[in-house]
Amino acid sequence: MDISTPTFWFLIVGGLFVMMALSATLLKRLPLTTSIVYLAVGFVLGPAGFGLISLDPVEHSGLLEHFTEVAVIISLFTAGLKLRIPLNDRQWRIPVRLAFVSMTITVGLIALTGVTLLGLSLGAAILLGGMLAPTDPVLASDVQVENAFDRDRLRFSLTGEASLNDGTAFPFVMLGLGLMGLHELGDFGLRWIALDVVWSTLGGLAIGGLLGTLVGKLVLYLRSRHKEALGLDDFLALGLIAFAYGSALLLHTSGFLAVFAAGFALRRIERQTTGEDEPEKVLSSTPVSDLEQAATDPKKAPAYLVSAVLLFNEQLERIGEVTVVVVVGAMLSFSFLPAASWWFIPLLFFVIRPISVALGLLGATNSSVKRRYMSWFGIRGIGSIYYLMYAIQHGIPAGLAQQFASLTLAIVAVSIVVHGISVTPLMNAYGRIMRRSRSSSAALQEEA
């Protein structure tokens, strides 16, 4: 069979999807994640294997930029839907500090390493820091909240951090490009501070939150009052994601923060209506044959809407993960494993990440166990690849583009493997520690 024909690719894609569906339960019991399998498949299909996928990260940076961009915004919207804790809750303090303070420290430490050990200019070093600092919302699903009612502080903190820091990394990427003469920073950096830092962050959150609230309330009003706008919740999800992201970019704010805020706003509407009742319980009294009744019931409609949108988005997120990680695997070859990666990658995972978490959480009332887990699970992934492609498209020198592509792909691949292998045993151990802690607390309360 000719391997270049569409028939061959239908067989490859179909076989991969069926294999993953059948092996999902098995993989949960093994110290592996699906991303490791996707990476291996991509590597075999790439230049180092059969050569069926040939994508150069520099030559095809425009295509890859949009490709990874879509995967990230879908994942961020999904994360917003999963985070049900209100913003005034103290539990938000940790993820906010991780996403802003720890990420800033990470950028600084990477930039320092870039200048002193990699021989980069200050602008290029800050750009590298901005690309590699954010943790990943797509590949970190195994350490994120399992559902909207998951109140575990570790999972919530890692989910919140990954949801926010793709957007908060943007100012540093623009600062690096500006110092390289590829972006306007203004006199004394005032334009960068006003537009790329303050307006981009606050504007993106405000635009997404506003659009998510308006669209959500409009749909619920039409359904509960007029029995209109029923069905096609998948179109609603895609439309809100695109509308929030496009509006944010049009107004020169962070599209990543906007789509997260839009998803979070939809969840907020549901929380205000159903309170502490889980959407599944709210909908449990509705027969499957009468879902229209739930969609139009004023008390059940928000729970029905959010559940339907979340289910659709989780499926999209999985498809995006498969596609992007296979492509990442295909781009890996021996030419993309630079000598610098052998010391820089351990430095990033074992030194820079733990230091940034420790400094960012100074004074926080978190257990040492949770802090160690947060230090380890700084998973790098698709967000870093997006910013890499974004920088290449903005005209960084060809030699620097190749160096950054090599280093970033190596870091993402190693992160997928080492974090993927460690996530199951470590999270199982964490579960046992938390159960023992709760048992001890319960016993002390009984004695008191």
PyMOL commands that set and color helices and strands:
alter all, ss='L'
color gray80, all
select helices_A, chain A and resi 6-29+34-45+61-82+90-116+122-132+141-143+153-168+170-179+187-226+233-250+255-274+279-283+288-296+301-331+334-336+341-360+368-376+382-393+398-447
alter helices_A, ss='H'
color red, helices_A
deselect
rebuild
show_as cartoon
